Amino acid sequence: MLFFTCKDQKNSKIPTEINNKTPQKLLTTIDSTDFNRVMNGKEVRFFVIQNKNGIEASFTNYGQRLISLYVPDRDGNMKDIVLGFSNLEDYINSKEPYFGATIGRYANRIAKGKFQIDETTYELATNNGDNHLHGGPNGFHNVVWTANQISTNEIEFTRTSPNMEEGYPGNLEVKVNYVITDDNELKIRYFANADKQTPINLTHHSFFNLKGEGEDNINDHVLMINADHYTPIDSGLIPTGDIAKVTGTPFDFAKPKPIKKDIKTQNQQLGFGNGYDHNFVLNNTPKNAEGLVLAAKVMEPNNGRVMEVYTDEPGLQFYGGNFLDGSIVGKSGKAYEYRGSFCLETQHFPDSPNQKNFPSTLLSPSETYTSTCVYKFSTY
């Protein structure tokens, strides 16, 4: 059984969206007014959804960010397990711009910020050395979305990305739907249509720690990744184009193991990524009842929290918090330490527009882009 814990909240701190759509007893202690602002003529707000078991997620429509996510441990204690901030200003000014954000138009890297469609070469903003990362400096993480809270457990965000935004061709209409199901899943569904051919690769970029946000490192978390292959990278973290077996390497997570187990192995790939920052080529089975592949499973041995990741995407980026250094202080007042979180980003492969042997990410006007990611929570 899951136990719902509530904290006193003043109604003056709860915006209309919450008063009308969700229960008054919230786990989050964030003052929602700290997210109220008008940016580029659009209102930024704070939203909360919950399921009947008390699992709770809060969002802002700035960057479509997941701000907090409360899930229980084996004793029913609820903790927030995603990194982030308690006010809009800190998100705007953070040197880590991706906490909890939706990433687009293209998650991960595109080499040299260039790609070609037919005979036309497109040049993108470069924001990661010579490369384009996560949609560019003004990608989907850095804009205000239109929010529609559908019910107490569901919210939807929409936006039209205009032609040539960050260098991408075509007007792209995007919708992202979040539901917390009564099976304790945070289900994310992406939809998009374009009026020109354009590459698209959307993902969710929460930084997780199943001990709790800001609670030590994630080295002892036990991780399984359902992949027999991964895509090696060069020193700029761009895929070489190879699809390599994980067997006999530190990238073999086919059987659950602590994240730290092979992290200090002398390995060129770990050196390039300063640890794990790689795309895994997912196996096609097993699948859940919806036909989504089990991509990964993470277990925290001390408190018993479990997170499973399901998707219909071919790849999963595992990032081990290698660039956190303790200089960022999060919403609970705790510093975010080196390897103090992990990301599991469902995706197509990095640099696919320039890699002909990778699955295509090109969306045509006659098609609808869809993608699903499910983070499912339980205990053991």
Stockholm file with secondary structure:
# STOCKHOLM 1.0

chainA/1-380         MLFFTCKDQKNSKIPTEINNKTPQKLLTTIDSTDFNRVMNGKEVRFFVIQNKNGIEASFTNYGQRLISLYVPDRDGNMKDIVLGFSNLEDYINSKEPYFGATIGRYANRIAKGKFQIDETTYELATNNGDNHLHGGPNGFHNVVWTANQISTNEIEFTRTSPNMEEGYPGNLEVKVNYVITDDNELKIRYFANADKQTPINLTHHSFFNLKGEGEDNINDHVLMINADHYTPIDSGLIPTGDIAKVTGTPFDFAKPKPIKKDIKTQNQQLGFGNGYDHNFVLNNTPKNAEGLVLAAKVMEPNNGRVMEVYTDEPGLQFYGGNFLDGSIVGKSGKAYEYRGSFCLETQHFPDSPNQKNFPSTLLSPSETYTSTCVYKFSTY
#=GR chainA/1-380 SS CCCCCCBCCCGGGSCHHHHHHSCSCBSCCCCGGGGCEEETTEEECEEEEECTTCCEEEEETBTTEEEEEEEECTTCCEEECBCCCSSHHHHHHCSSTTTTEEECSBCSEEGGGEEEETTEEEECCCCBTTBEETTCTTSGGGSBCEEEEEETTEEEEEEEECTTGGGCCSCEEEEEEEEECTTSEEEEEEEEEESSCEECBCEEECCBCTTCTTSSCSTTCEEEECEEEEECBCTTSCBCSCCEECTTSTTCCSSCEETTTTTTSCCHHHHHHTSCEEEEEECSCCBCTTSCEEEEEEECTTTCEEEEEEESSSEEEEECCTTCCSCCBCTTSCBCCTTCCBEEEEESCTTGGGCTTSCCCEECTTCCEEEEEEEEEEEC
#=GC SS_cons         CCCCCCBCCCGGGSCHHHHHHSCSCBSCCCCGGGGCEEETTEEECEEEEECTTCCEEEEETBTTEEEEEEEECTTCCEEECBCCCSSHHHHHHCSSTTTTEEECSBCSEEGGGEEEETTEEEECCCCBTTBEETTCTTSGGGSBCEEEEEETTEEEEEEEECTTGGGCCSCEEEEEEEEECTTSEEEEEEEEEESSCEECBCEEECCBCTTCTTSSCSTTCEEEECEEEEECBCTTSCBCSCCEECTTSTTCCSSCEETTTTTTSCCHHHHHHTSCEEEEEECSCCBCTTSCEEEEEEECTTTCEEEEEEESSSEEEEECCTTCCSCCBCTTSCBCCTTCCBEEEEESCTTGGGCTTSCCCEECTTCCEEEEEEEEEEEC
//
